[in-house]
Amino acid sequence: MSPDPLAFDLATLTRRLDAGDGAAAHRLAVMAAMGLGRPQDWTAALDLLDRASALGFAPATAQIALLAGPSGRIDPDLWLTAPRPRPISDSPAILAVDGFLPESVCDWLRNQAADRVEPALVYDPVTGEGRRDTVRTNAATQIGPEQTDLVLALVRERIARTAGLPVPGLEWTQVLHYAVGQTFDWHVDWLDPSVPGHRDDLTARGQRIATLLVFLNDDFEGGETAFEAGGLRHRGRKGDALLWANTRPDGAIDRRTRHAGLPPTRGEKWVLSQWLRGWAPRG
Ligand SMILES: O=C(O)CCC(=O)C(=O)O
């Protein structure tokens, strides 16, 4: 769903901010953080977040409490510098990032998503629409621009920097939920250039070069992320990330990245899933 253009209109939001609207200040903060409709500027974004809080916009105050250090200020450099990934498979290229996010941020993201998840869909290349399919029995929500806050904007940039890919190439972030027995069965994340319905998308937005998952909880059993190649099964601790390349260094799709989110056998699994393209969408 494309964002409501009025809700992202810089002039309207600035007028509303001048009239003392904290929600408008927050929306402007997110736009500055993401480079939406204006150049990306983290200093401006954090100043606007402070203004939103000063104007009484409670979600801004809560984000400052979550992200600020002992000085009461948010240090963007700290948030945008992630721990170094460690390879767990060379071929296909799969890396683990231990301690990618603090537990408090995992809880924040999960809480944002919890009452929005719906049965997950798969992309139908013929209709171009999402549809239910037995391959994907779990639930999911996509966090679009209207729901994205400063916390998620920081997380998205941290992801892009870790993967070495441009922020505008990130698809909208998804949060996935699996109850016992639910699965995202064997699939690939890359788009197949031989499928006509994928071709236009590939031309407009480029290939899904990489996928990054962040494990938002770990109090469940089963539920590993499994790769067919080498029989690899991975389970991170809460806050750890898993990153893999869906393409080879020469840009060709890597068919060995077929993978699955296996069903939990006890408890429920929450994971952030980020698909990364090589460049920004046009227009
Ligand atoms: O939940 C998982 O472990 C796998 C998620 C996944 O396959 C995906 O997001 O493409």
The ligand as an SDF file (V2000), in Angstrom:
LIG
                    3D

 10  9  0  0  0  0  0  0  0  0999 V2000
   11.5600  -17.0840   10.2860 O   0  0  0  0  0  0  0  0  0  0  0  0
   12.5530  -17.5780    9.7740 C   0  0  0  0  0  0  0  0  0  0  0  0
   13.3840  -18.2110   10.4270 O   0  0  0  0  0  0  0  0  0  0  0  0
   12.7420  -17.4650    8.2790 C   0  0  0  0  0  0  0  0  0  0  0  0
   12.1150  -16.2290    7.6810 C   0  0  0  0  0  0  0  0  0  0  0  0
   12.2630  -16.2350    6.1940 C   0  0  0  0  0  0  0  0  0  0  0  0
   12.4470  -17.2310    5.5830 O   0  0  0  0  0  0  0  0  0  0  0  0
   12.1850  -14.9820    5.4290 C   0  0  0  0  0  0  0  0  0  0  0  0
   11.8510  -13.9320    6.0010 O   0  0  0  0  0  0  0  0  0  0  0  0
   12.4700  -15.0240    4.2000 O   0  0  0  0  0  0  0  0  0  0  0  0
  1  2  2  0
  2  3  1  0
  2  4  1  0
  4  5  1  0
  5  6  1  0
  6  7  2  0
  6  8  1  0
  8  9  2  0
  8 10  1  0
M  END
$$$$
